[in-house]
Each structure stands twice: as structure tokens, then as C-alpha cells.
């Protein structure tokens, strides 16, 4: 199995063009993983309290960062 250290060493060896290609791929991959986690949390109800707080603030005209 490949370890993070193995991957780090391989990335360090990439030519600039290949590094740019890898970076673009990883950005897309990472965003998809993040989106999937948000979807799971949303379906599990883990975001409900935050949503309710934001909606309550909106209804009362409060403006603050959540």
C-alpha cells in the first residue's frame, strides 16, 4: 500500500507541467470529497441547528457571521 510519505516523495519528483496537472486533479478530487461530506452531514441532520440559527437571524434582520 502507498503511504502519504510515498506520495509526497513522488509529487516532489514531478516536472512543473505534471505538478500543475496533478494540482488541478487534486483540487477537483478534494472539492468532490468535501461536497460529499457536506451531503452526508446534511442527510444525517448534522447541519440542521446551523441552518435554523441562520434562518432565525435572517428573519429577525440580524447580521452576523455564523
N, C-alpha and C positions, 0 to 999 in steps of 0.2 A: 504494500500500500504506500502511496505517496504521502509524505508529510508536508506540512506547511513550510518547513525548512527546505525541503527538496524543491518545492515550487518557488520559493524565494530565490534560491540559487539559480534555477532555470530562468526566471524573469530577469535576473541581473545579467544574464548572458545574451538576452535578446538584442538584436540590432534595433536602432531607433525606429525604423519603419514597423518592425514586428511588435515592438513595445507599444507603439501607438495603436496598432490593430488589436493587441491584447487589452489595452486600456479601454478601448471602445467596447469590446466584447464584455469585459468585466463590468463596466458601468451599466450596460443593458441587463446583464445577469443579476447584478446586485439590486437594481431597481425592481426587477421582477420578483426577487426574493422578498424585498421589503413590501411590495404590493400584496403578495400572497400572505404575509404575516398580518398585515392590516385587515385583509379579508377574513382570515381565521379569527382574529380578535373581535372583529365586528360581528361575525356569526355567533361567537361564543358570548356576546354581550359585554365584553370587557371594555367597550368604548361608550356604553350607554350613559354612565354617570357624567363623562366629559361632554357628551352631546347634550344632555339635559342642562348642564351648567351653562354651556354656550347659548342654548336656546333661551334659557331664563334671562341671561344677561342681555341678549338681543331684545327680548320682549320688554324689558324694563329700561332699555336705552343705555345700559351701562356699556362702557367701552373700556375693556381691559384685556390684556393678553392672558390667555389661558394656558 
